[in-house]
C-alpha cells in the first residue's frame, strides 16, 4: 500500500505552517470534499489527506469545530482546508452547500459522503425539515442530492472518485412504508439508510457509463470508537484509525472497477437486495422525486 507508506511518512515529518498569502488550492492539489468531517472518522480522514498534501473541504454543522480543524490543517500543512456549514436535515441547505462549492471551486477530485447519524437511544421517530424520516435524509438522501449537484465538478477532474461510507448493518427497503410510519425502530431506520447508500453506489456506477468517475461504498470498521458509537451506548470494537485506513484506500489507493462494496479493506458482498436492478431503479426514481422539491 504505497499510499499508507506515504501517509506514515507525511505524519511523522514536521512541516512549516502555510503562509497567509498562499492560495487555498494549488493546481496540483487533489481537492476532496468530506461531509461530516468536523469529528470522528471524517475528521481523521481530513487530517490524513491534508498530511498527504491534499486540499480538504471540511463540512459539518458546528462552525466552531469546523474552523478549528481548518486552522489546524492550514497551520500544519502541507495540505490546506476550507469549511462549509450545512445541516443535512434540510435539503435546501444541501442545495446551498453545492452552490457555494460550485461557486468557489472549478473541480472536485473526490467526494466522501461520510455524514451520518444513528439515533439508537431515541425511541421516537424523528423527521427532517423536509418531512422525511431523519436517518433516511441525513445518511442517504442528502448525499444523493449533493453528489448529483456536484457531478459537473467531478467531471472536471482527471481521476474523480466518490466514496460512500455505509455499513454492514443493512436492513432491506420496504417501499410500502419506507419512512417507517408504523413499526418504527431506529435500528431499522439506520439499516435502510445504509443499504440505500450501497444500492445507490451500484446504480450510479451503472448510470455513469463511460464517464470517468469511480464510485464505491464501504463499511469502514465495526463499532469504531467515535462519539456516535459511544453515544449509542455501544462498546467500541475497533478504532477510528481502522476505519480511516479503509476510507483512504478508496480515496487514494489503486482501484479496479466501480460500483463495489468493501468491508474494511476487502471487497465484500452487500445485502442481496442491493443486487436487484429493479429495486435499485425504484430507489433511484423515488430519490429523484424526494429531492426535486418540498417534501411530503
C-alpha positions as CSV (number, residue, x, y, z in Angstrom):
1,X,0.0,0.0,0.0
2,X,2.1,2.9,-1.3
3,X,-0.5,5.4,-0.1
4,X,-0.2,4.1,3.5
5,X,3.6,4.4,3.5
6,X,3.3,7.9,2.1
7,X,0.8,8.8,4.9
8,X,3.1,7.5,7.6
9,X,6.0,9.5,6.3
10,X,3.9,12.6,6.0
11,X,2.5,12.4,9.5
12,X,6.0,11.8,11.0
13,X,7.8,14.7,9.4
14,X,7.4,18.2,10.8
15,X,6.2,20.8,8.3
16,X,6.1,24.5,8.2
17,X,2.9,26.5,8.5
18,X,1.3,27.7,5.3
19,X,1.9,31.4,4.6
20,X,-1.2,33.5,4.9
21,X,-0.9,34.7,1.3
22,X,-0.7,31.2,-0.1
23,X,-3.6,30.4,-2.4
24,X,-6.1,28.0,-0.8
25,X,-5.7,25.5,-3.6
26,X,-2.6,24.7,-5.8
27,X,-3.1,23.4,-9.3
28,X,-1.6,20.1,-8.4
29,X,-3.5,19.5,-5.2
30,X,-6.2,16.9,-5.0
31,X,-9.5,18.5,-3.8
32,X,-11.5,16.3,-1.5
33,X,-14.9,17.1,0.0
34,X,-15.6,15.1,3.1
35,X,-19.1,15.5,4.6
36,X,-19.5,15.2,8.3
37,X,-15.8,15.9,8.9
38,X,-15.6,18.1,12.0
39,X,-15.3,15.0,14.2
40,X,-14.9,11.2,14.3
41,X,-14.0,9.3,11.2
42,X,-14.4,12.2,8.8
43,X,-12.0,14.4,10.8
44,X,-9.3,11.7,10.8
45,X,-9.7,11.2,7.1
46,X,-9.4,15.0,6.6
47,X,-6.3,15.2,8.7
48,X,-4.6,12.3,6.9
49,X,-5.4,13.6,3.4
50,X,-4.1,17.1,4.4
51,X,-0.9,15.4,5.6
52,X,-0.5,14.0,2.1
53,X,-0.8,17.5,0.7
54,X,-4.4,17.5,-0.4
55,X,-6.9,20.4,-0.1
56,X,-9.8,19.2,2.1
57,X,-13.2,20.8,2.1
58,X,-14.5,20.2,5.6
59,X,-18.2,20.1,6.2
60,X,-20.3,20.0,9.3
61,X,-23.0,21.7,11.4
62,X,-20.7,23.2,14.0
63,X,-18.9,26.2,12.7
64,X,-16.5,26.4,15.7
65,X,-15.3,22.9,15.3
66,X,-15.0,23.3,11.5
67,X,-12.9,26.5,11.9
68,X,-10.7,24.8,14.5
69,X,-10.0,21.9,12.1
70,X,-9.3,24.2,9.2
71,X,-6.9,26.2,11.3
72,X,-5.1,23.1,12.5
73,X,-4.7,21.8,8.9
74,X,-3.7,25.1,7.4
75,X,-1.2,25.8,10.3
76,X,0.4,22.3,9.9
77,X,0.4,21.8,6.2
78,X,1.5,20.6,3.7
79,X,-2.2,20.4,2.6
80,X,-4.9,23.0,3.1
81,X,-8.5,23.2,4.1
82,X,-11.7,25.2,4.0
83,X,-15.0,24.8,5.8
84,X,-18.6,25.0,4.8
85,X,-21.6,24.7,7.1
86,X,-24.8,22.8,6.2
87,X,-27.4,20.9,8.1
88,X,-28.3,17.8,6.1
89,X,-31.7,17.6,7.9
90,X,-32.7,20.4,5.4
91,X,-32.4,19.8,1.7
92,X,-32.3,23.5,1.0
93,X,-29.1,23.7,3.0
94,X,-27.7,20.8,0.9
95,X,-28.5,22.7,-2.3
96,X,-26.9,25.8,-0.9
97,X,-23.8,23.9,0.0
98,X,-23.5,22.6,-3.5
99,X,-24.0,26.1,-4.9
100,X,-21.3,27.5,-2.7
101,X,-18.8,24.8,-3.5
102,X,-19.6,25.2,-7.2
103,X,-19.0,28.9,-6.9
104,X,-15.7,28.6,-5.2
105,X,-14.1,25.6,-7.0
106,X,-13.8,24.6,-10.7
107,X,-13.3,20.9,-9.9
108,X,-13.6,18.2,-7.3
109,X,-11.4,15.1,-7.3
110,X,-13.2,13.2,-4.6
111,X,-16.4,13.3,-2.6
112,X,-16.6,11.3,0.6
113,X,-20.2,11.0,1.7
114,X,-19.5,10.4,5.4
115,X,-22.1,12.4,7.3
116,X,-24.5,10.3,9.2
117,X,-26.5,9.8,12.4
118,X,-27.5,6.7,14.4
119,X,-30.2,7.7,17.0
120,X,-30.3,4.3,18.6
121,X,-31.2,5.6,22.0
122,X,-34.0,7.7,20.7
123,X,-37.2,5.6,20.7
124,X,-39.3,8.2,18.9
125,X,-39.4,8.6,15.1
126,X,-37.9,11.9,14.0
127,X,-38.5,13.8,10.8
128,X,-36.2,16.1,8.8
129,X,-37.2,19.6,8.0
130,X,-38.4,18.3,4.6
131,X,-40.7,15.7,6.3
132,X,-38.6,12.6,5.7
133,X,-37.5,10.1,8.3
134,X,-34.3,11.6,9.7
135,X,-31.9,8.7,9.2
136,X,-33.1,8.4,5.6
137,X,-32.4,12.0,4.8
138,X,-29.2,12.7,6.7
139,X,-27.5,9.3,5.9
140,X,-28.7,8.8,2.4
141,X,-30.9,11.4,0.6
142,X,-28.7,14.4,1.3
143,X,-25.7,12.6,-0.1
144,X,-27.7,11.6,-3.2
145,X,-28.7,15.2,-3.8
146,X,-25.3,16.7,-3.0
147,X,-23.4,14.3,-5.3
148,X,-25.9,14.8,-8.1
149,X,-25.4,18.6,-7.9
150,X,-21.6,18.3,-7.8
151,X,-21.1,15.8,-10.7
152,X,-20.1,18.6,-13.1
153,X,-17.2,19.4,-10.8
154,X,-16.1,15.8,-10.7
155,X,-16.2,15.6,-14.5
156,X,-13.5,18.3,-14.5
157,X,-11.1,16.0,-12.6
158,X,-8.8,13.6,-14.4
159,X,-9.3,10.9,-11.7
160,X,-12.7,11.6,-10.0
161,X,-13.9,9.3,-7.2
162,X,-17.0,9.0,-4.9
163,X,-16.8,7.1,-1.7
164,X,-20.0,6.4,0.2
165,X,-19.4,5.5,3.9
166,X,-22.1,2.9,4.5
167,X,-22.4,-0.1,6.9
168,X,-22.9,-3.9,7.0
169,X,-25.8,-3.1,9.4
170,X,-28.2,-3.2,6.5
171,X,-32.0,-3.6,6.5
172,X,-34.0,-4.3,3.4
173,X,-36.0,-1.4,2.0
174,X,-39.8,-1.7,2.3
175,X,-41.2,0.7,-0.2
176,X,-44.7,0.3,1.2
177,X,-43.6,2.1,4.4
178,X,-40.1,3.4,3.7
179,X,-40.5,6.3,6.1
180,X,-41.4,3.8,8.9
181,X,-44.7,5.5,9.9
182,X,-45.7,2.2,11.5
183,X,-43.5,-0.1,13.5
184,X,-40.6,2.4,13.7
185,X,-37.2,1.3,15.1
186,X,-34.1,3.3,15.0
187,X,-32.1,0.2,14.0
188,X,-34.3,-0.4,11.0
189,X,-34.2,3.2,10.0
190,X,-30.4,3.3,10.2
191,X,-30.1,0.0,8.3
192,X,-32.4,1.1,5.5
193,X,-30.5,4.3,5.0
194,X,-27.2,2.4,4.9
195,X,-28.4,-0.2,2.4
196,X,-29.8,2.7,0.3
197,X,-26.3,4.1,0.1
198,X,-24.9,0.8,-1.3
199,X,-27.8,0.4,-3.8
200,X,-27.2,4.0,-4.9
201,X,-23.5,3.3,-5.4
202,X,-24.1,0.3,-7.7
203,X,-26.8,2.1,-9.6
204,X,-24.8,5.3,-10.0
205,X,-21.8,3.3,-11.3
206,X,-24.1,1.8,-13.9
207,X,-25.7,5.1,-14.9
208,X,-22.4,6.9,-15.2
209,X,-21.5,4.6,-18.1
210,X,-18.3,5.8,-19.8
211,X,-17.8,8.8,-17.6
212,X,-14.5,8.5,-15.8
213,X,-16.0,8.5,-12.3
214,X,-15.2,5.7,-9.9
215,X,-17.8,5.2,-7.2
216,X,-17.6,2.7,-4.3
217,X,-19.1,2.1,-0.9
218,X,-17.7,0.6,2.3
219,X,-18.3,-0.4,5.8
220,X,-15.2,1.2,7.3
221,X,-15.0,-0.8,10.5
222,X,-17.3,-2.2,13.2
223,X,-18.2,-0.1,16.2
224,X,-15.3,2.4,15.9
225,X,-14.5,4.5,19.0
226,X,-16.4,7.5,17.7
227,X,-18.7,9.9,19.5
228,X,-21.7,8.4,17.6
229,X,-20.9,4.9,18.8
230,X,-20.3,5.9,22.4
231,X,-23.5,8.0,22.4
232,X,-25.4,4.9,21.4
233,X,-24.0,3.1,24.5
234,X,-22.1,0.6,22.4
235,X,-18.7,-0.8,23.4
236,X,-16.2,0.0,20.6
237,X,-14.8,-3.0,18.8
238,X,-12.3,-1.1,16.5
239,X,-10.6,2.2,16.3
240,X,-11.4,5.2,14.1
241,X,-8.0,4.7,12.6
242,X,-9.1,1.3,11.3
243,X,-12.0,3.0,9.5
244,X,-9.7,5.8,8.3
245,X,-7.4,3.4,6.6
246,X,-10.4,1.7,4.8
247,X,-11.7,5.0,3.6
248,X,-8.2,6.2,2.5
249,X,-7.8,3.1,0.4
250,X,-10.8,4.0,-1.7
251,X,-9.7,7.7,-1.9
252,X,-6.1,7.3,-2.9
253,X,-5.4,3.6,-3.4
254,X,-5.3,1.7,-6.6
255,X,-8.7,0.9,-7.9
256,X,-10.1,-1.9,-10.1
257,X,-13.7,-1.3,-11.3
258,X,-16.5,0.7,-9.8
259,X,-19.8,0.1,-8.1
260,X,-18.3,-2.1,-5.4
261,X,-18.8,-2.6,-1.7
262,X,-16.0,-3.1,0.7
263,X,-15.9,-4.4,4.3
264,X,-12.9,-2.6,5.7
265,X,-10.1,-3.1,3.3
266,X,-11.5,-6.1,1.5
267,X,-14.2,-6.3,-1.3
268,X,-17.3,-7.9,0.1
269,X,-20.9,-8.7,-0.9
270,X,-23.6,-6.4,0.5
271,X,-27.2,-7.3,1.3
272,X,-28.8,-9.3,-1.6
273,X,-31.4,-6.6,-2.2
274,X,-28.6,-4.3,-3.4
275,X,-28.1,-6.5,-6.5
276,X,-31.7,-6.4,-7.7
277,X,-31.7,-3.9,-10.7
278,X,-35.5,-3.4,-10.4
279,X,-35.3,-2.4,-6.8
280,X,-32.3,-0.1,-7.4
281,X,-34.2,1.6,-10.2
282,X,-37.2,2.1,-8.0
283,X,-35.0,3.6,-5.3
284,X,-33.4,5.9,-7.9
285,X,-36.7,7.2,-9.1
286,X,-38.0,7.7,-5.6
287,X,-34.8,9.6,-4.6
288,X,-35.3,11.8,-7.6
289,X,-38.8,12.6,-6.6
290,X,-37.8,13.3,-3.0
291,X,-35.0,15.7,-3.9
292,X,-36.9,17.5,-6.6
293,X,-38.8,19.9,-4.3
294,X,-40.5,20.2,-1.0
295,X,-41.0,17.0,1.0
296,X,-44.3,15.4,1.9
